[in-house]
Amino acid sequence: MTKLDRLGRSLEHLIELSKQLQTKQVDLVVLDQGIDTSTAVGRMFFQIIGAIAEFEHALMSERTIDGLAAARARGRTGGQKPKLGPRQVKLAREMYDETGDDGKRRYTVAQIAAEFGVTRPTIYRHLSAG
């Protein structure tokens, strides 16, 4: 294989897989990292690289959790910002409900969407929510 981190998610999993391969007399060769488990040095290096990969994964997870907590502290809850604000939603509903002298709707959903610079599904989503 080319990279060790593609083989398993944790050091424990990698070691278990290595043991299974050894019992079947199969050696593991990781091309890009110079690991060959047919030698004692290769097996040691395999475990060291596996430990480093697991450590990197744990650090990324911690950073992600810390970043999300910091964003929440700043008032961000994740996801995209709404395409329309509450005032715009109210205006869109009013436009949708407005009728002409003939009793038909004055504005189509396509016209309302064009007015606010959003798609028709966005308008429909707000119309059905209220």
Biotite code that builds the C-alpha atoms (Angstrom):
import biotite.structure as struc

atoms = struc.array([
    struc.Atom([0.000, 0.000, 0.000], chain_id="A", res_id=1, res_name="MET", atom_name="CA", element="C"),
    struc.Atom([1.082, 3.617, -0.303], chain_id="A", res_id=2, res_name="THR", atom_name="CA", element="C"),
    struc.Atom([0.170, 5.228, 3.052], chain_id="A", res_id=3, res_name="LYS", atom_name="CA", element="C"),
    struc.Atom([-0.303, 3.685, 6.464], chain_id="A", res_id=4, res_name="LEU", atom_name="CA", element="C"),
    struc.Atom([-3.117, 6.010, 7.558], chain_id="A", res_id=5, res_name="ASP", atom_name="CA", element="C"),
    struc.Atom([-5.316, 4.483, 4.812], chain_id="A", res_id=6, res_name="ARG", atom_name="CA", element="C"),
    struc.Atom([-5.062, 1.062, 6.434], chain_id="A", res_id=7, res_name="LEU", atom_name="CA", element="C"),
    struc.Atom([-6.611, 1.687, 9.850], chain_id="A", res_id=8, res_name="GLY", atom_name="CA", element="C"),
    struc.Atom([-8.163, 4.329, 12.071], chain_id="A", res_id=9, res_name="ARG", atom_name="CA", element="C"),
    struc.Atom([-6.310, 3.637, 15.301], chain_id="A", res_id=10, res_name="SER", atom_name="CA", element="C"),
    struc.Atom([-2.990, 2.228, 16.436], chain_id="A", res_id=11, res_name="LEU", atom_name="CA", element="C"),
    struc.Atom([-4.844, -0.615, 18.134], chain_id="A", res_id=12, res_name="GLU", atom_name="CA", element="C"),
    struc.Atom([-6.527, -1.529, 14.848], chain_id="A", res_id=13, res_name="HIS", atom_name="CA", element="C"),
    struc.Atom([-3.226, -1.349, 12.938], chain_id="A", res_id=14, res_name="LEU", atom_name="CA", element="C"),
    struc.Atom([-1.452, -3.579, 15.450], chain_id="A", res_id=15, res_name="ILE", atom_name="CA", element="C"),
    struc.Atom([-4.297, -6.106, 15.360], chain_id="A", res_id=16, res_name="GLU", atom_name="CA", element="C"),
    struc.Atom([-4.174, -6.138, 11.568], chain_id="A", res_id=17, res_name="LEU", atom_name="CA", element="C"),
    struc.Atom([-0.391, -6.539, 11.666], chain_id="A", res_id=18, res_name="SER", atom_name="CA", element="C"),
    struc.Atom([-0.752, -9.552, 14.002], chain_id="A", res_id=19, res_name="LYS", atom_name="CA", element="C"),
    struc.Atom([-3.340, -11.117, 11.690], chain_id="A", res_id=20, res_name="GLN", atom_name="CA", element="C"),
    struc.Atom([-1.031, -10.653, 8.717], chain_id="A", res_id=21, res_name="LEU", atom_name="CA", element="C"),
    struc.Atom([1.922, -12.139, 10.665], chain_id="A", res_id=22, res_name="GLN", atom_name="CA", element="C"),
    struc.Atom([-0.070, -15.258, 11.585], chain_id="A", res_id=23, res_name="THR", atom_name="CA", element="C"),
    struc.Atom([-0.788, -15.744, 7.882], chain_id="A", res_id=24, res_name="LYS", atom_name="CA", element="C"),
    struc.Atom([2.888, -15.104, 7.108], chain_id="A", res_id=25, res_name="GLN", atom_name="CA", element="C"),
    struc.Atom([2.066, -11.989, 5.089], chain_id="A", res_id=26, res_name="VAL", atom_name="CA", element="C"),
    struc.Atom([4.412, -9.001, 5.251], chain_id="A", res_id=27, res_name="ASP", atom_name="CA", element="C"),
    struc.Atom([3.131, -5.456, 4.922], chain_id="A", res_id=28, res_name="LEU", atom_name="CA", element="C"),
    struc.Atom([5.029, -2.983, 2.762], chain_id="A", res_id=29, res_name="VAL", atom_name="CA", element="C"),
    struc.Atom([4.062, 0.701, 2.872], chain_id="A", res_id=30, res_name="VAL", atom_name="CA", element="C"),
    struc.Atom([5.673, 2.227, -0.195], chain_id="A", res_id=31, res_name="LEU", atom_name="CA", element="C"),
    struc.Atom([5.638, 5.971, 0.568], chain_id="A", res_id=32, res_name="ASP", atom_name="CA", element="C"),
    struc.Atom([6.822, 5.535, 4.156], chain_id="A", res_id=33, res_name="GLN", atom_name="CA", element="C"),
    struc.Atom([9.509, 2.875, 3.738], chain_id="A", res_id=34, res_name="GLY", atom_name="CA", element="C"),
    struc.Atom([7.838, 0.391, 6.071], chain_id="A", res_id=35, res_name="ILE", atom_name="CA", element="C"),
    struc.Atom([8.431, -3.340, 5.580], chain_id="A", res_id=36, res_name="ASP", atom_name="CA", element="C"),
    struc.Atom([7.123, -5.553, 8.394], chain_id="A", res_id=37, res_name="THR", atom_name="CA", element="C"),
    struc.Atom([9.294, -8.481, 7.334], chain_id="A", res_id=38, res_name="SER", atom_name="CA", element="C"),
    struc.Atom([12.052, -6.991, 9.537], chain_id="A", res_id=39, res_name="THR", atom_name="CA", element="C"),
    struc.Atom([12.123, -6.087, 13.235], chain_id="A", res_id=40, res_name="ALA", atom_name="CA", element="C"),
    struc.Atom([13.003, -2.486, 12.376], chain_id="A", res_id=41, res_name="VAL", atom_name="CA", element="C"),
    struc.Atom([10.112, -2.355, 9.890], chain_id="A", res_id=42, res_name="GLY", atom_name="CA", element="C"),
    struc.Atom([7.647, -3.619, 12.527], chain_id="A", res_id=43, res_name="ARG", atom_name="CA", element="C"),
    struc.Atom([8.890, -1.026, 15.039], chain_id="A", res_id=44, res_name="MET", atom_name="CA", element="C"),
    struc.Atom([8.639, 1.744, 12.449], chain_id="A", res_id=45, res_name="PHE", atom_name="CA", element="C"),
    struc.Atom([5.121, 0.533, 11.579], chain_id="A", res_id=46, res_name="PHE", atom_name="CA", element="C"),
    struc.Atom([4.055, 0.972, 15.202], chain_id="A", res_id=47, res_name="GLN", atom_name="CA", element="C"),
    struc.Atom([5.725, 4.376, 15.537], chain_id="A", res_id=48, res_name="ILE", atom_name="CA", element="C"),
    struc.Atom([4.079, 5.707, 12.363], chain_id="A", res_id=49, res_name="ILE", atom_name="CA", element="C"),
    struc.Atom([0.746, 4.244, 13.497], chain_id="A", res_id=50, res_name="GLY", atom_name="CA", element="C"),
    struc.Atom([1.053, 6.017, 16.852], chain_id="A", res_id=51, res_name="ALA", atom_name="CA", element="C"),
    struc.Atom([1.883, 9.314, 15.143], chain_id="A", res_id=52, res_name="ILE", atom_name="CA", element="C"),
    struc.Atom([-1.108, 8.955, 12.787], chain_id="A", res_id=53, res_name="ALA", atom_name="CA", element="C"),
    struc.Atom([-3.418, 8.290, 15.741], chain_id="A", res_id=54, res_name="GLU", atom_name="CA", element="C"),
    struc.Atom([-1.960, 11.306, 17.588], chain_id="A", res_id=55, res_name="PHE", atom_name="CA", element="C"),
    struc.Atom([-2.537, 13.542, 14.537], chain_id="A", res_id=56, res_name="GLU", atom_name="CA", element="C"),
    struc.Atom([-6.139, 12.359, 14.306], chain_id="A", res_id=57, res_name="HIS", atom_name="CA", element="C"),
    struc.Atom([-6.713, 13.101, 18.007], chain_id="A", res_id=58, res_name="ALA", atom_name="CA", element="C"),
    struc.Atom([-5.210, 16.599, 17.615], chain_id="A", res_id=59, res_name="LEU", atom_name="CA", element="C"),
    struc.Atom([-7.477, 17.359, 14.647], chain_id="A", res_id=60, res_name="MET", atom_name="CA", element="C"),
    struc.Atom([-10.513, 16.216, 16.615], chain_id="A", res_id=61, res_name="SER", atom_name="CA", element="C"),
    struc.Atom([-9.557, 18.405, 19.582], chain_id="A", res_id=62, res_name="GLU", atom_name="CA", element="C"),
    struc.Atom([-8.987, 21.424, 17.330], chain_id="A", res_id=63, res_name="ARG", atom_name="CA", element="C"),
    struc.Atom([-12.348, 20.908, 15.657], chain_id="A", res_id=64, res_name="THR", atom_name="CA", element="C"),
    struc.Atom([-14.142, 20.680, 19.005], chain_id="A", res_id=65, res_name="ILE", atom_name="CA", element="C"),
    struc.Atom([-12.293, 23.776, 20.286], chain_id="A", res_id=66, res_name="ASP", atom_name="CA", element="C"),
    struc.Atom([-13.115, 25.702, 17.094], chain_id="A", res_id=67, res_name="GLY", atom_name="CA", element="C"),
    struc.Atom([-16.800, 24.835, 17.315], chain_id="A", res_id=68, res_name="LEU", atom_name="CA", element="C"),
    struc.Atom([-16.894, 25.858, 20.992], chain_id="A", res_id=69, res_name="ALA", atom_name="CA", element="C"),
    struc.Atom([-15.217, 29.187, 20.173], chain_id="A", res_id=70, res_name="ALA", atom_name="CA", element="C"),
    struc.Atom([-17.684, 29.795, 17.328], chain_id="A", res_id=71, res_name="ALA", atom_name="CA", element="C"),
    struc.Atom([-20.616, 29.031, 19.639], chain_id="A", res_id=72, res_name="ARG", atom_name="CA", element="C"),
    struc.Atom([-19.196, 31.477, 22.201], chain_id="A", res_id=73, res_name="ALA", atom_name="CA", element="C"),
    struc.Atom([-19.214, 34.135, 19.449], chain_id="A", res_id=74, res_name="ARG", atom_name="CA", element="C"),
    struc.Atom([-22.868, 33.337, 18.700], chain_id="A", res_id=75, res_name="GLY", atom_name="CA", element="C"),
    struc.Atom([-22.335, 31.201, 15.597], chain_id="A", res_id=76, res_name="ARG", atom_name="CA", element="C"),
    struc.Atom([-24.313, 27.973, 15.593], chain_id="A", res_id=77, res_name="THR", atom_name="CA", element="C"),
    struc.Atom([-23.062, 26.558, 12.295], chain_id="A", res_id=78, res_name="GLY", atom_name="CA", element="C"),
    struc.Atom([-24.582, 26.179, 8.894], chain_id="A", res_id=79, res_name="GLY", atom_name="CA", element="C"),
    struc.Atom([-25.188, 28.824, 6.286], chain_id="A", res_id=80, res_name="GLN", atom_name="CA", element="C"),
    struc.Atom([-26.652, 32.198, 7.054], chain_id="A", res_id=81, res_name="LYS", atom_name="CA", element="C"),
    struc.Atom([-30.330, 32.439, 6.062], chain_id="A", res_id=82, res_name="PRO", atom_name="CA", element="C"),
    struc.Atom([-30.821, 33.708, 2.526], chain_id="A", res_id=83, res_name="LYS", atom_name="CA", element="C"),
    struc.Atom([-33.675, 35.960, 3.680], chain_id="A", res_id=84, res_name="LEU", atom_name="CA", element="C"),
    struc.Atom([-33.984, 37.889, 6.907], chain_id="A", res_id=85, res_name="GLY", atom_name="CA", element="C"),
    struc.Atom([-37.233, 38.024, 8.920], chain_id="A", res_id=86, res_name="PRO", atom_name="CA", element="C"),
    struc.Atom([-38.229, 41.344, 7.329], chain_id="A", res_id=87, res_name="ARG", atom_name="CA", element="C"),
    struc.Atom([-37.654, 39.977, 3.822], chain_id="A", res_id=88, res_name="GLN", atom_name="CA", element="C"),
    struc.Atom([-39.677, 36.845, 4.618], chain_id="A", res_id=89, res_name="VAL", atom_name="CA", element="C"),
    struc.Atom([-42.554, 39.044, 5.785], chain_id="A", res_id=90, res_name="LYS", atom_name="CA", element="C"),
    struc.Atom([-42.364, 41.129, 2.597], chain_id="A", res_id=91, res_name="LEU", atom_name="CA", element="C"),
    struc.Atom([-42.228, 37.996, 0.425], chain_id="A", res_id=92, res_name="ALA", atom_name="CA", element="C"),
    struc.Atom([-45.356, 36.620, 2.130], chain_id="A", res_id=93, res_name="ARG", atom_name="CA", element="C"),
    struc.Atom([-47.139, 39.937, 1.649], chain_id="A", res_id=94, res_name="GLU", atom_name="CA", element="C"),
    struc.Atom([-46.173, 39.965, -2.036], chain_id="A", res_id=95, res_name="MET", atom_name="CA", element="C"),
    struc.Atom([-47.383, 36.369, -2.427], chain_id="A", res_id=96, res_name="TYR", atom_name="CA", element="C"),
    struc.Atom([-50.713, 37.130, -0.754], chain_id="A", res_id=97, res_name="ASP", atom_name="CA", element="C"),
    struc.Atom([-51.276, 40.356, -2.720], chain_id="A", res_id=98, res_name="GLU", atom_name="CA", element="C"),
    struc.Atom([-53.972, 40.086, -5.372], chain_id="A", res_id=99, res_name="THR", atom_name="CA", element="C"),
    struc.Atom([-54.820, 42.286, -8.315], chain_id="A", res_id=100, res_name="GLY", atom_name="CA", element="C"),
    struc.Atom([-58.204, 43.706, -9.305], chain_id="A", res_id=101, res_name="ASP", atom_name="CA", element="C"),
    struc.Atom([-59.005, 40.455, -11.093], chain_id="A", res_id=102, res_name="ASP", atom_name="CA", element="C"),
    struc.Atom([-58.575, 38.432, -7.855], chain_id="A", res_id=103, res_name="GLY", atom_name="CA", element="C"),
    struc.Atom([-55.476, 36.613, -9.105], chain_id="A", res_id=104, res_name="LYS", atom_name="CA", element="C"),
    struc.Atom([-52.086, 36.780, -7.448], chain_id="A", res_id=105, res_name="ARG", atom_name="CA", element="C"),
    struc.Atom([-50.252, 39.925, -8.409], chain_id="A", res_id=106, res_name="ARG", atom_name="CA", element="C"),
    struc.Atom([-46.760, 38.314, -8.202], chain_id="A", res_id=107, res_name="TYR", atom_name="CA", element="C"),
    struc.Atom([-45.585, 34.834, -9.134], chain_id="A", res_id=108, res_name="THR", atom_name="CA", element="C"),
    struc.Atom([-43.126, 32.970, -6.945], chain_id="A", res_id=109, res_name="VAL", atom_name="CA", element="C"),
    struc.Atom([-40.546, 33.420, -9.727], chain_id="A", res_id=110, res_name="ALA", atom_name="CA", element="C"),
    struc.Atom([-41.052, 37.202, -9.628], chain_id="A", res_id=111, res_name="GLN", atom_name="CA", element="C"),
    struc.Atom([-40.738, 37.274, -5.829], chain_id="A", res_id=112, res_name="ILE", atom_name="CA", element="C"),
    struc.Atom([-37.578, 35.148, -5.978], chain_id="A", res_id=113, res_name="ALA", atom_name="CA", element="C"),
    struc.Atom([-36.078, 37.463, -8.608], chain_id="A", res_id=114, res_name="ALA", atom_name="CA", element="C"),
    struc.Atom([-36.923, 40.502, -6.464], chain_id="A", res_id=115, res_name="GLU", atom_name="CA", element="C"),
    struc.Atom([-34.974, 39.099, -3.494], chain_id="A", res_id=116, res_name="PHE", atom_name="CA", element="C"),
    struc.Atom([-32.218, 37.457, -5.529], chain_id="A", res_id=117, res_name="GLY", atom_name="CA", element="C"),
    struc.Atom([-32.960, 33.930, -4.334], chain_id="A", res_id=118, res_name="VAL", atom_name="CA", element="C"),
    struc.Atom([-34.281, 30.756, -5.916], chain_id="A", res_id=119, res_name="THR", atom_name="CA", element="C"),
    struc.Atom([-37.933, 29.730, -6.123], chain_id="A", res_id=120, res_name="ARG", atom_name="CA", element="C"),
    struc.Atom([-37.413, 26.820, -3.678], chain_id="A", res_id=121, res_name="PRO", atom_name="CA", element="C"),
    struc.Atom([-36.142, 29.321, -1.100], chain_id="A", res_id=122, res_name="THR", atom_name="CA", element="C"),
    struc.Atom([-39.364, 31.326, -1.429], chain_id="A", res_id=123, res_name="ILE", atom_name="CA", element="C"),
    struc.Atom([-41.500, 28.164, -1.274], chain_id="A", res_id=124, res_name="TYR", atom_name="CA", element="C"),
    struc.Atom([-39.628, 27.026, 1.851], chain_id="A", res_id=125, res_name="ARG", atom_name="CA", element="C"),
    struc.Atom([-40.402, 30.319, 3.613], chain_id="A", res_id=126, res_name="HIS", atom_name="CA", element="C"),
    struc.Atom([-44.010, 30.367, 2.433], chain_id="A", res_id=127, res_name="LEU", atom_name="CA", element="C"),
    struc.Atom([-44.646, 26.849, 3.779], chain_id="A", res_id=128, res_name="SER", atom_name="CA", element="C"),
    struc.Atom([-42.867, 27.594, 7.084], chain_id="A", res_id=129, res_name="ALA", atom_name="CA", element="C"),
    struc.Atom([-45.280, 30.286, 8.078], chain_id="A", res_id=130, res_name="GLY", atom_name="CA", element="C"),
])
